[in-house]
């Protein structure tokens, strides 16, 4: 069994004002689509970067 950890920090400009929930939703939808791919959740415990719509790092996910 694997554990998936997702951390998103919402202090970038992409999350300003009313955009916060929209940007978090966009990121989670993109991750959900990515996780549908074979071998997208390697069990290596490494952090993978999450980027906001502006290309800035806003978090990470890891699987262990």
PQR file of N, CA, C, O and H, with PARSE charges and radii, in Angstrom:
ATOM      1  N   UNK A   1       0.846  -1.180   0.000 -0.4000 1.5000
ATOM      2  CA  UNK A   1       0.000   0.000   0.000 -0.0000 2.0000
ATOM      3  C   UNK A   1       0.891   1.243   0.000  0.5500 1.7000
ATOM      4  O   UNK A   1       1.903   1.287   0.699 -0.5500 1.4000
ATOM      5  N   UNK A   2       0.513   2.242  -0.780 -0.4000 1.5000
ATOM      6  CA  UNK A   2       1.260   3.490  -0.877 -0.0000 2.0000
ATOM      7  C   UNK A   2       0.514   4.610  -0.162  0.5500 1.7000
ATOM      8  O   UNK A   2      -0.710   4.587  -0.034 -0.5500 1.4000
ATOM      9  H   UNK A   2      -0.309   2.207  -1.347  0.4000 1.0000
ATOM     10  N   UNK A   3       1.282   5.586   0.298 -0.4000 1.5000
ATOM     11  CA  UNK A   3       0.718   6.801   0.874 -0.0000 2.0000
ATOM     12  C   UNK A   3       1.087   7.963  -0.031  0.5500 1.7000
ATOM     13  O   UNK A   3       2.257   8.148  -0.365 -0.5500 1.4000
ATOM     14  H   UNK A   3       2.277   5.605   0.195  0.4000 1.0000
ATOM     15  N   UNK A   4       0.108   8.736  -0.422 -0.4000 1.5000
ATOM     16  CA  UNK A   4       0.323   9.913  -1.268 -0.0000 2.0000
ATOM     17  C   UNK A   4       0.160  11.158  -0.405  0.5500 1.7000
ATOM     18  O   UNK A   4      -0.853  11.334   0.273 -0.5500 1.4000
ATOM     19  H   UNK A   4      -0.843   8.587  -0.150  0.4000 1.0000
ATOM     20  N   UNK A   5       1.178  12.018  -0.444 -0.4000 1.5000
ATOM     21  CA  UNK A   5       1.130  13.294   0.267 -0.0000 2.0000
ATOM     22  C   UNK A   5       1.186  14.416  -0.762  0.5500 1.7000
ATOM     23  O   UNK A   5       2.063  14.435  -1.625 -0.5500 1.4000
ATOM     24  H   UNK A   5       2.001  11.875  -0.994  0.4000 1.0000
ATOM     25  N   UNK A   6       0.248  15.344  -0.663 -0.4000 1.5000
ATOM     26  CA  UNK A   6       0.211  16.510  -1.552 -0.0000 2.0000
ATOM     27  C   UNK A   6       0.234  17.749  -0.670  0.5500 1.7000
ATOM     28  O   UNK A   6      -0.568  17.879   0.254 -0.5500 1.4000
ATOM     29  H   UNK A   6      -0.465  15.328   0.039  0.4000 1.0000
ATOM     30  N   UNK A   7       1.165  18.665  -0.963 -0.4000 1.5000
ATOM     31  CA  UNK A   7       1.218  19.932  -0.241 -0.0000 2.0000
ATOM     32  C   UNK A   7       1.188  21.062  -1.257  0.5500 1.7000
ATOM     33  O   UNK A   7       2.002  21.105  -2.179 -0.5500 1.4000
ATOM     34  H   UNK A   7       1.817  18.560  -1.714  0.4000 1.0000
ATOM     35  N   UNK A   8       0.243  21.974  -1.080 -0.4000 1.5000
ATOM     36  CA  UNK A   8       0.119  23.137  -1.955 -0.0000 2.0000
ATOM     37  C   UNK A   8       0.129  24.385  -1.076  0.5500 1.7000
ATOM     38  O   UNK A   8      -0.657  24.497  -0.136 -0.5500 1.4000
ATOM     39  H   UNK A   8      -0.419  21.940  -0.331  0.4000 1.0000
ATOM     40  N   UNK A   9       1.019  25.316  -1.386 -0.4000 1.5000
ATOM     41  CA  UNK A   9       1.093  26.592  -0.687 -0.0000 2.0000
ATOM     42  C   UNK A   9       0.459  27.650  -1.582  0.5500 1.7000
ATOM     43  O   UNK A   9       0.797  27.755  -2.762 -0.5500 1.4000
ATOM     44  H   UNK A   9       1.658  25.225  -2.150  0.4000 1.0000
ATOM     45  N   UNK A  10      -0.449  28.426  -1.029 -0.4000 1.5000
ATOM     46  CA  UNK A  10      -1.231  29.356  -1.843 -0.0000 2.0000
ATOM     47  C   UNK A  10      -0.798  30.812  -1.667  0.5500 1.7000
ATOM     48  O   UNK A  10      -1.638  31.712  -1.646 -0.5500 1.4000
ATOM     49  H   UNK A  10      -0.724  28.341  -0.072  0.4000 1.0000
ATOM     50  N   UNK A  11       0.516  31.046  -1.539 -0.4000 1.5000
ATOM     51  CA  UNK A  11       0.980  32.423  -1.349 -0.0000 2.0000
ATOM     52  C   UNK A  11       1.540  33.051  -2.624  0.5500 1.7000
ATOM     53  O   UNK A  11       2.092  34.151  -2.574 -0.5500 1.4000
ATOM     54  H   UNK A  11       1.199  30.316  -1.556  0.4000 1.0000
ATOM     55  N   UNK A  12       1.407  32.375  -3.762 -0.4000 1.5000
ATOM     56  CA  UNK A  12       1.849  32.943  -5.034 -0.0000 2.0000
ATOM     57  C   UNK A  12       0.733  33.791  -5.645  0.5500 1.7000
ATOM     58  O   UNK A  12      -0.426  33.684  -5.244 -0.5500 1.4000
ATOM     59  H   UNK A  12       0.959  31.482  -3.803  0.4000 1.0000
ATOM     60  N   UNK A  13       1.087  34.623  -6.605 -0.4000 1.5000
ATOM     61  CA  UNK A  13       0.117  35.512  -7.259 -0.0000 2.0000
ATOM     62  C   UNK A  13      -1.021  34.740  -7.931  0.5500 1.7000
ATOM     63  O   UNK A  13      -2.134  35.254  -8.038 -0.5500 1.4000
ATOM     64  H   UNK A  13       2.029  34.710  -6.930  0.4000 1.0000
ATOM     65  N   UNK A  14      -0.754  33.521  -8.383 -0.4000 1.5000
ATOM     66  CA  UNK A  14      -1.788  32.726  -9.063 -0.0000 2.0000
ATOM     67  C   UNK A  14      -2.979  32.433  -8.158  0.5500 1.7000
ATOM     68  O   UNK A  14      -4.056  32.087  -8.643 -0.5500 1.4000
ATOM     69  H   UNK A  14       0.150  33.103  -8.296  0.4000 1.0000
ATOM     70  N   UNK A  15      -2.794  32.570  -6.845 -0.4000 1.5000
ATOM     71  CA  UNK A  15      -3.839  32.247  -5.879 -0.0000 2.0000
ATOM     72  C   UNK A  15      -4.518  33.489  -5.286  0.5500 1.7000
ATOM     73  O   UNK A  15      -5.346  33.368  -4.383 -0.5500 1.4000
ATOM     74  H   UNK A  15      -1.919  32.851  -6.450  0.4000 1.0000
ATOM     75  N   UNK A  16      -4.174  34.665  -5.782 -0.4000 1.5000
ATOM     76  CA  UNK A  16      -4.714  35.911  -5.220 -0.0000 2.0000
ATOM     77  C   UNK A  16      -6.232  35.987  -5.336  0.5500 1.7000
ATOM     78  O   UNK A  16      -6.820  35.585  -6.340 -0.5500 1.4000
ATOM     79  H   UNK A  16      -3.501  34.763  -6.515  0.4000 1.0000
ATOM     80  N   UNK A  17      -6.841  36.511  -4.291 -0.4000 1.5000
ATOM     81  CA  UNK A  17      -8.282  36.786  -4.294 -0.0000 2.0000
ATOM     82  C   UNK A  17      -9.137  35.570  -4.573  0.5500 1.7000
ATOM     83  O   UNK A  17      -8.957  34.505  -3.983 -0.5500 1.4000
ATOM     84  H   UNK A  17      -6.364  36.838  -3.476  0.4000 1.0000
ATOM     85  N   UNK A  18     -10.066  35.756  -5.483 -0.4000 1.5000
ATOM     86  CA  UNK A  18     -11.006  34.689  -5.837 -0.0000 2.0000
ATOM     87  C   UNK A  18     -10.350  33.554  -6.607  0.5500 1.7000
ATOM     88  O   UNK A  18     -10.965  32.505  -6.800 -0.5500 1.4000
ATOM     89  H   UNK A  18     -10.212  36.621  -5.962  0.4000 1.0000
ATOM     90  N   UNK A  19      -9.125  33.743  -7.045 -0.4000 1.5000
ATOM     91  CA  UNK A  19      -8.430  32.718  -7.827 -0.0000 2.0000
ATOM     92  C   UNK A  19      -7.937  31.552  -6.985  0.5500 1.7000
ATOM     93  O   UNK A  19      -7.573  30.510  -7.529 -0.5500 1.4000
ATOM     94  H   UNK A  19      -8.626  34.595  -6.888  0.4000 1.0000
ATOM     95  N   UNK A  20      -7.920  31.711  -5.663 -0.4000 1.5000
ATOM     96  CA  UNK A  20      -7.331  30.667  -4.813 -0.0000 2.0000
ATOM     97  C   UNK A  20      -7.990  29.308  -5.037  0.5500 1.7000
ATOM     98  O   UNK A  20      -7.300  28.337  -5.347 -0.5500 1.4000
ATOM     99  H   UNK A  20      -8.215  32.557  -5.221  0.4000 1.0000
ATOM    100  N   UNK A  21      -9.297  29.225  -4.889 -0.4000 1.5000
ATOM    101  CA  UNK A  21      -9.956  27.926  -5.039 -0.0000 2.0000
ATOM    102  C   UNK A  21      -9.901  27.431  -6.479  0.5500 1.7000
ATOM    103  O   UNK A  21      -9.795  26.228  -6.715 -0.5500 1.4000
ATOM    104  H   UNK A  21      -9.857  30.014  -4.637  0.4000 1.0000
ATOM    105  N   UNK A  22      -9.972  28.347  -7.444 -0.4000 1.5000
ATOM    106  CA  UNK A  22      -9.877  27.936  -8.849 -0.0000 2.0000
ATOM    107  C   UNK A  22      -8.514  27.331  -9.167  0.5500 1.7000
ATOM    108  O   UNK A  22      -8.431  26.321  -9.866 -0.5500 1.4000
ATOM    109  H   UNK A  22     -10.058  29.325  -7.252  0.4000 1.0000
ATOM    110  N   UNK A  23      -7.459  27.936  -8.663 -0.4000 1.5000
ATOM    111  CA  UNK A  23      -6.114  27.447  -8.939 -0.0000 2.0000
ATOM    112  C   UNK A  23      -5.851  26.119  -8.223  0.5500 1.7000
ATOM    113  O   UNK A  23      -5.240  25.219  -8.799 -0.5500 1.4000
ATOM    114  H   UNK A  23      -7.526  28.756  -8.095  0.4000 1.0000
ATOM    115  N   UNK A  24      -6.303  25.991  -6.987 -0.4000 1.5000
ATOM    116  CA  UNK A  24      -6.153  24.708  -6.284 -0.0000 2.0000
ATOM    117  C   UNK A  24      -6.907  23.619  -7.042  0.5500 1.7000
ATOM    118  O   UNK A  24      -6.387  22.518  -7.223 -0.5500 1.4000
ATOM    119  H   UNK A  24      -6.800  26.723  -6.519  0.4000 1.0000
ATOM    120  N   UNK A  25      -8.107  23.914  -7.479 -0.4000 1.5000
ATOM    121  CA  UNK A  25      -8.883  22.949  -8.259 -0.0000 2.0000
ATOM    122  C   UNK A  25      -8.195  22.563  -9.547  0.5500 1.7000
ATOM    123  O   UNK A  25      -8.172  21.386  -9.909 -0.5500 1.4000
ATOM    124  H   UNK A  25      -8.529  24.808  -7.333  0.4000 1.0000
ATOM    125  N   UNK A  26      -7.631  23.539 -10.249 -0.4000 1.5000
ATOM    126  CA  UNK A  26      -6.932  23.270 -11.507 -0.0000 2.0000
ATOM    127  C   UNK A  26      -5.753  22.341 -11.270  0.5500 1.7000
ATOM    128  O   UNK A  26      -5.533  21.396 -12.028 -0.5500 1.4000
ATOM    129  H   UNK A  26      -7.650  24.495  -9.955  0.4000 1.0000
ATOM    130  N   UNK A  27      -4.998  22.614 -10.217 -0.4000 1.5000
ATOM    131  CA  UNK A  27      -3.836  21.789  -9.894 -0.0000 2.0000
ATOM    132  C   UNK A  27      -4.269  20.361  -9.564  0.5500 1.7000
ATOM    133  O   UNK A  27      -3.664  19.403 -10.046 -0.5500 1.4000
ATOM    134  H   UNK A  27      -5.177  23.382  -9.601  0.4000 1.0000
ATOM    135  N   UNK A  28      -5.308  20.215  -8.748 -0.4000 1.5000
ATOM    136  CA  UNK A  28      -5.762  18.879  -8.355 -0.0000 2.0000
ATOM    137  C   UNK A  28      -6.308  18.089  -9.544  0.5500 1.7000
ATOM    138  O   UNK A  28      -6.090  16.881  -9.634 -0.5500 1.4000
ATOM    139  H   UNK A  28      -5.799  20.994  -8.356  0.4000 1.0000
ATOM    140  N   UNK A  29      -7.008  18.754 -10.449 -0.4000 1.5000
ATOM    141  CA  UNK A  29      -7.496  18.084 -11.658 -0.0000 2.0000
ATOM    142  C   UNK A  29      -6.320  17.615 -12.503  0.5500 1.7000
ATOM    143  O   UNK A  29      -6.320  16.485 -12.992 -0.5500 1.4000
ATOM    144  H   UNK A  29      -7.185  19.736 -10.376  0.4000 1.0000
ATOM    145  N   UNK A  30      -5.314  18.475 -12.678 -0.4000 1.5000
ATOM    146  CA  UNK A  30      -4.136  18.083 -13.454 -0.0000 2.0000
ATOM    147  C   UNK A  30      -3.421  16.903 -12.815  0.5500 1.7000
ATOM    148  O   UNK A  30      -2.984  15.990 -13.515 -0.5500 1.4000
ATOM    149  H   UNK A  30      -5.313  19.393 -12.280  0.4000 1.0000
ATOM    150  N   UNK A  31      -3.298  16.915 -11.491 -0.4000 1.5000
ATOM    151  CA  UNK A  31      -2.662  15.785 -10.804 -0.0000 2.0000
ATOM    152  C   UNK A  31      -3.487  14.514 -10.981  0.5500 1.7000
ATOM    153  O   UNK A  31      -2.930  13.440 -11.207 -0.5500 1.4000
ATOM    154  H   UNK A  31      -3.653  17.657 -10.922  0.4000 1.0000
ATOM    155  N   UNK A  32      -4.803  14.628 -10.882 -0.4000 1.5000
ATOM    156  CA  UNK A  32      -5.671  13.450 -11.054 -0.0000 2.0000
ATOM    157  C   UNK A  32      -5.476  12.834 -12.434  0.5500 1.7000
ATOM    158  O   UNK A  32      -5.389  11.613 -12.561 -0.5500 1.4000
ATOM    159  H   UNK A  32      -5.256  15.501 -10.699  0.4000 1.0000
ATOM    160  N   UNK A  33      -5.406  13.664 -13.464 -0.4000 1.5000
ATOM    161  CA  UNK A  33      -5.172  13.151 -14.818 -0.0000 2.0000
ATOM    162  C   UNK A  33      -3.797  12.497 -14.917  0.5500 1.7000
ATOM    163  O   UNK A  33      -3.653  11.451 -15.550 -0.5500 1.4000
ATOM    164  H   UNK A  33      -5.477  14.656 -13.361  0.4000 1.0000
ATOM    165  N   UNK A  34      -2.804  13.094 -14.307 -0.4000 1.5000
ATOM    166  CA  UNK A  34      -1.451  12.534 -14.331 -0.0000 2.0000
ATOM    167  C   UNK A  34      -1.408  11.187 -13.617  0.5500 1.7000
ATOM    168  O   UNK A  34      -0.754  10.255 -14.088 -0.5500 1.4000
ATOM    169  H   UNK A  34      -2.921  13.943 -13.793  0.4000 1.0000
ATOM    170  N   UNK A  35      -2.102  11.078 -12.482 -0.4000 1.5000
ATOM    171  CA  UNK A  35      -2.066   9.848 -11.697 -0.0000 2.0000
ATOM    172  C   UNK A  35      -2.738   8.680 -12.415  0.5500 1.7000
ATOM    173  O   UNK A  35      -2.538   7.527 -12.033 -0.5500 1.4000
ATOM    174  H   UNK A  35      -2.633  11.835 -12.099  0.4000 1.0000
ATOM    175  N   UNK A  36      -3.523   8.959 -13.441 -0.4000 1.5000
ATOM    176  CA  UNK A  36      -4.145   7.888 -14.228 -0.0000 2.0000
ATOM    177  C   UNK A  36      -3.132   7.155 -15.098  0.5500 1.7000
ATOM    178  O   UNK A  36      -3.408   6.055 -15.578 -0.5500 1.4000
ATOM    179  H   UNK A  36      -3.685   9.896 -13.752  0.4000 1.0000
ATOM    180  N   UNK A  37      -1.960   7.755 -15.306 -0.4000 1.5000
ATOM    181  CA  UNK A  37      -0.933   7.144 -16.143 -0.0000 2.0000
ATOM    182  C   UNK A  37      -0.231   6.015 -15.390  0.5500 1.7000
ATOM    183  O   UNK A  37      -0.024   6.107 -14.180 -0.5500 1.4000
ATOM    184  H   UNK A  37      -1.736   8.648 -14.916  0.4000 1.0000
ATOM    185  N   UNK A  38       0.137   4.941 -16.112 -0.4000 1.5000
ATOM    186  CA  UNK A  38       0.880   3.860 -15.464 -0.0000 2.0000
ATOM    187  C   UNK A  38       2.196   4.382 -14.874  0.5500 1.7000
ATOM    188  O   UNK A  38       2.854   5.242 -15.459 -0.5500 1.4000
ATOM    189  H   UNK A  38      -0.032   4.866 -17.095  0.4000 1.0000
ATOM    190  N   UNK A  39       2.554   3.861 -13.737 -0.4000 1.5000
ATOM    191  CA  UNK A  39       3.820   4.197 -13.075 -0.0000 2.0000
ATOM    192  C   UNK A  39       3.942   5.662 -12.686  0.5500 1.7000
ATOM    193  O   UNK A  39       5.058   6.150 -12.509 -0.5500 1.4000
ATOM    194  H   UNK A  39       2.019   3.163 -13.262  0.4000 1.0000
ATOM    195  N   UNK A  40       2.826   6.383 -12.545 -0.4000 1.5000
ATOM    196  CA  UNK A  40       2.904   7.793 -12.171 -0.0000 2.0000
ATOM    197  C   UNK A  40       3.098   7.984 -10.667  0.5500 1.7000
ATOM    198  O   UNK A  40       3.388   9.092 -10.216 -0.5500 1.4000
ATOM    199  H   UNK A  40       1.919   5.986 -12.688  0.4000 1.0000
ATOM    200  N   UNK A  41       2.941   6.915  -9.894 -0.4000 1.5000
ATOM    201  CA  UNK A  41       3.139   6.985  -8.451 -0.0000 2.0000
ATOM    202  C   UNK A  41       4.267   6.056  -8.022  0.5500 1.7000
ATOM    203  O   UNK A  41       4.017   5.037  -7.379 -0.5500 1.4000
ATOM    204  H   UNK A  41       2.705   6.015 -10.260  0.4000 1.0000
ATOM    205  N   UNK A  42       5.506   6.395  -8.370 -0.4000 1.5000
ATOM    206  CA  UNK A  42       6.622   5.551  -7.956 -0.0000 2.0000
ATOM    207  C   UNK A  42       6.769   5.570  -6.438  0.5500 1.7000
ATOM    208  O   UNK A  42       6.526   6.590  -5.794 -0.5500 1.4000
ATOM    209  H   UNK A  42       5.709   7.223  -8.892  0.4000 1.0000
ATOM    210  N   UNK A  43       7.161   4.450  -5.883 -0.4000 1.5000
ATOM    211  CA  UNK A  43       7.265   4.301  -4.431 -0.0000 2.0000
ATOM    212  C   UNK A  43       8.689   4.600  -3.977  0.5500 1.7000
ATOM    213  O   UNK A  43       9.334   3.756  -3.356 -0.5500 1.4000
ATOM    214  H   UNK A  43       7.358   3.621  -6.406  0.4000 1.0000
ATOM    215  N   UNK A  44       9.186   5.809  -4.286 -0.4000 1.5000
ATOM    216  CA  UNK A  44      10.575   6.131  -3.967 -0.0000 2.0000
ATOM    217  C   UNK A  44      10.706   7.219  -2.905  0.5500 1.7000
ATOM    218  O   UNK A  44      11.820   7.520  -2.477 -0.5500 1.4000
ATOM    219  H   UNK A  44       8.662   6.496  -4.791  0.4000 1.0000
ATOM    220  N   UNK A  45       9.599   7.813  -2.470 -0.4000 1.5000
ATOM    221  CA  UNK A  45       9.634   8.816  -1.425 -0.0000 2.0000
ATOM    222  C   UNK A  45      10.198  10.161  -1.841  0.5500 1.7000
ATOM    223  O   UNK A  45      10.393  11.035  -0.996 -0.5500 1.4000
ATOM    224  H   UNK A  45       8.694   7.568  -2.818  0.4000 1.0000
ATOM    225  N   UNK A  46      10.464  10.346  -3.138 -0.4000 1.5000
ATOM    226  CA  UNK A  46      11.012  11.621  -3.610 -0.0000 2.0000
ATOM    227  C   UNK A  46       9.899  12.647  -3.799  0.5500 1.7000
ATOM    228  O   UNK A  46       8.795  12.311  -4.228 -0.5500 1.4000
ATOM    229  H   UNK A  46      10.305   9.637  -3.824  0.4000 1.0000
ATOM    230  N   UNK A  47      10.203  13.892  -3.476 -0.4000 1.5000
ATOM    231  CA  UNK A  47       9.256  14.987  -3.703 -0.0000 2.0000
ATOM    232  C   UNK A  47       9.239  15.346  -5.180  0.5500 1.7000
ATOM    233  O   UNK A  47      10.288  15.487  -5.808 -0.5500 1.4000
ATOM    234  H   UNK A  47      11.100  14.165  -3.128  0.4000 1.0000
ATOM    235  N   UNK A  48       8.040  15.492  -5.728 -0.4000 1.5000
ATOM    236  CA  UNK A  48       7.863  15.978  -7.092 -0.0000 2.0000
ATOM    237  C   UNK A  48       7.240  17.368  -7.003  0.5500 1.7000
ATOM    238  O   UNK A  48       6.297  17.585  -6.242 -0.5500 1.4000
ATOM    239  H   UNK A  48       7.188  15.377  -5.218  0.4000 1.0000
ATOM    240  N   UNK A  49       7.762  18.291  -7.770 -0.4000 1.5000
ATOM    241  CA  UNK A  49       7.339  19.696  -7.718 -0.0000 2.0000
ATOM    242  C   UNK A  49       5.958  19.866  -8.341  0.5500 1.7000
ATOM    243  O   UNK A  49       5.635  19.241  -9.351 -0.5500 1.4000
ATOM    244  H   UNK A  49       8.529  18.114  -8.388  0.4000 1.0000
ATOM    245  N   UNK A  50       5.150  20.724  -7.721 -0.4000 1.5000
ATOM    246  CA  UNK A  50       3.875  21.171  -8.278 -0.0000 2.0000
ATOM    247  C   UNK A  50       4.036  22.645  -8.619  0.5500 1.7000
ATOM    248  O   UNK A  50       4.547  23.428  -7.818 -0.5500 1.4000
ATOM    249  H   UNK A  50       5.412  21.232  -6.900  0.4000 1.0000
ATOM    250  N   UNK A  51       3.593  23.014  -9.820 -0.4000 1.5000
ATOM    251  CA  UNK A  51       3.717  24.399 -10.267 -0.0000 2.0000
ATOM    252  C   UNK A  51       2.337  25.008 -10.480  0.5500 1.7000
ATOM    253  O   UNK A  51       1.397  24.325 -10.889 -0.5500 1.4000
ATOM    254  H   UNK A  51       3.178  22.378 -10.471  0.4000 1.0000
ATOM    255  N   UNK A  52       2.230  26.310 -10.195 -0.4000 1.5000
ATOM    256  CA  UNK A  52       0.972  27.014 -10.437 -0.0000 2.0000
ATOM    257  C   UNK A  52       0.869  27.378 -11.912  0.5500 1.7000
ATOM    258  O   UNK A  52       1.765  27.066 -12.697 -0.5500 1.4000
ATOM    259  H   UNK A  52       2.994  26.865  -9.863  0.4000 1.0000
ATOM    260  N   UNK A  53      -0.208  28.028 -12.283 -0.4000 1.5000
ATOM    261  CA  UNK A  53      -0.461  28.360 -13.687 -0.0000 2.0000
ATOM    262  C   UNK A  53       0.592  29.308 -14.260  0.5500 1.7000
ATOM    263  O   UNK A  53       0.778  29.366 -15.475 -0.5500 1.4000
ATOM    264  H   UNK A  53      -0.936  28.281 -11.646  0.4000 1.0000
ATOM    265  N   UNK A  54       1.285  30.054 -13.387 -0.4000 1.5000
ATOM    266  CA  UNK A  54       2.341  30.964 -13.818 -0.0000 2.0000
ATOM    267  C   UNK A  54       3.707  30.282 -13.910  0.5500 1.7000
ATOM    268  O   UNK A  54       4.697  30.913 -14.281 -0.5500 1.4000
ATOM    269  H   UNK A  54       1.134  30.007 -12.400  0.4000 1.0000
ATOM    270  N   UNK A  55       3.757  29.005 -13.575 -0.4000 1.5000
ATOM    271  CA  UNK A  55       5.015  28.267 -13.641 -0.0000 2.0000
ATOM    272  C   UNK A  55       5.837  28.312 -12.369  0.5500 1.7000
ATOM    273  O   UNK A  55       6.948  27.783 -12.324 -0.5500 1.4000
ATOM    274  H   UNK A  55       2.954  28.492 -13.274  0.4000 1.0000
ATOM    275  N   UNK A  56       5.299  28.942 -11.331 -0.4000 1.5000
ATOM    276  CA  UNK A  56       6.015  29.028 -10.056 -0.0000 2.0000
ATOM    277  C   UNK A  56       5.791  27.774  -9.225  0.5500 1.7000
ATOM    278  O   UNK A  56       4.710  27.185  -9.252 -0.5500 1.4000
ATOM    279  H   UNK A  56       4.397  29.373 -11.367  0.4000 1.0000
ATOM    280  N   UNK A  57       6.809  27.371  -8.494 -0.4000 1.5000
ATOM    281  CA  UNK A  57       6.664  26.239  -7.584 -0.0000 2.0000
ATOM    282  C   UNK A  57       5.718  26.625  -6.459  0.5500 1.7000
ATOM    283  O   UNK A  57       5.895  27.656  -5.809 -0.5500 1.4000
ATOM    284  H   UNK A  57       7.687  27.849  -8.471  0.4000 1.0000
ATOM    285  N   UNK A  58       4.710  25.787  -6.235 -0.4000 1.5000
ATOM    286  CA  UNK A  58       3.733  26.080  -5.183 -0.0000 2.0000
ATOM    287  C   UNK A  58       3.502  24.878  -4.273  0.5500 1.7000
ATOM    288  O   UNK A  58       2.632  24.913  -3.402 -0.5500 1.4000
ATOM    289  H   UNK A  58       4.566  24.950  -6.763  0.4000 1.0000
ATOM    290  N   UNK A  59       4.265  23.834  -4.470 -0.4000 1.5000
ATOM    291  CA  UNK A  59       4.093  22.670  -3.618 -0.0000 2.0000
ATOM    292  C   UNK A  59       4.813  21.462  -4.153  0.5500 1.7000
ATOM    293  O   UNK A  59       5.684  21.552  -5.018 -0.5500 1.4000
ATOM    294  H   UNK A  59       4.972  23.805  -5.177  0.4000 1.0000
ATOM    295  N   UNK A  60       4.414  20.307  -3.601 -0.4000 1.5000
ATOM    296  CA  UNK A  60       5.018  19.050  -4.016 -0.0000 2.0000
ATOM    297  C   UNK A  60       4.062  17.910  -3.729  0.5500 1.7000
ATOM    298  O   UNK A  60       3.087  18.056  -2.990 -0.5500 1.4000
ATOM    299  H   UNK A  60       3.707  20.235  -2.898  0.4000 1.0000
ATOM    300  N   UNK A  61       4.367  16.769  -4.334 -0.4000 1.5000
ATOM    301  CA  UNK A  61       3.710  15.531  -3.924 -0.0000 2.0000
ATOM    302  C   UNK A  61       4.777  14.464  -3.806  0.5500 1.7000
ATOM    303  O   UNK A  61       5.819  14.534  -4.457 -0.5500 1.4000
ATOM    304  H   UNK A  61       5.158  16.651  -4.934  0.4000 1.0000
ATOM    305  N   UNK A  62       4.509  13.486  -2.976 -0.4000 1.5000
ATOM    306  CA  UNK A  62       5.405  12.358  -2.822 -0.0000 2.0000
ATOM    307  C   UNK A  62       4.579  11.115  -2.535  0.5500 1.7000
ATOM    308  O   UNK A  62       3.476  11.186  -1.994 -0.5500 1.4000
ATOM    309  H   UNK A  62       3.662  13.429  -2.448  0.4000 1.0000
ATOM    310  N   UNK A  63       5.129  10.010  -2.903 -0.4000 1.5000
ATOM    311  CA  UNK A  63       4.487   8.740  -2.672 -0.0000 2.0000
ATOM    312  C   UNK A  63       5.476   7.834  -1.972  0.5500 1.7000
ATOM    313  O   UNK A  63       6.619   7.695  -2.408 -0.5500 1.4000
ATOM    314  H   UNK A  63       6.026   9.953  -3.342  0.4000 1.0000
ATOM    315  N   UNK A  64       5.036   7.216  -0.886 -0.4000 1.5000
ATOM    316  CA  UNK A  64       5.915   6.308  -0.149 -0.0000 2.0000
ATOM    317  C   UNK A  64       5.103   5.189   0.438  0.5500 1.7000
ATOM    318  O   UNK A  64       5.652   4.309   1.101 -0.5500 1.4000
ATOM    319  H   UNK A  64       4.108   7.329  -0.532  0.4000 1.0000
TER
END
